[in-house]
Amino acid sequence: MLQAQIFIDKDDLYGTRPLYEFIMQQLLLNKVKGATVYKGIMGFGANQQMKRPDQMFSFDDPPIVITFIDEDAKVRDVLTRLRQEYKGGFIITHHVDPFEA
């Protein structure tokens, strides 16, 4: 199985709607096994500038991580389709093994 993580800002848009909503809708349409959106408390990216969205008087966008998991081929296919629609963000993948007791 393959897990993908997509790093974006909460206020990133796809057209007029939040990007994370667009991505989650695409994951639902492609029937991936599972996905979660996480809102970060603090973070930084390639620009090396710390974002502290919960600090008083901060205008920083909260960092968002969307994680989803499915079979390797499906994850790669979905990521390819998403990249055709949106070029931003940072995406990583890694292999995972489901825990079975």
HELIX and SHEET records of a PDB file:
HELIX    1   1 LEU A   19  LEU A   29  1                                  11    
HELIX    2   2 ASP A   72  GLU A   85  1                                  14    
SHEET    1   A 4 GLY A  34  LYS A  39  0                                        
SHEET    2   A 4 PRO A  63  ASP A  70 -1                                        
SHEET    3   A 4 LEU A   2  ASP A   9 -1                                        
SHEET    4   A 4 PHE A  90  HIS A  95 -1                                        
SHEET    1   B 2 LEU A  13  TYR A  14  0                                        
SHEET    2   B 2 ARG A  17  PRO A  18 -1                                        
END                                                                             
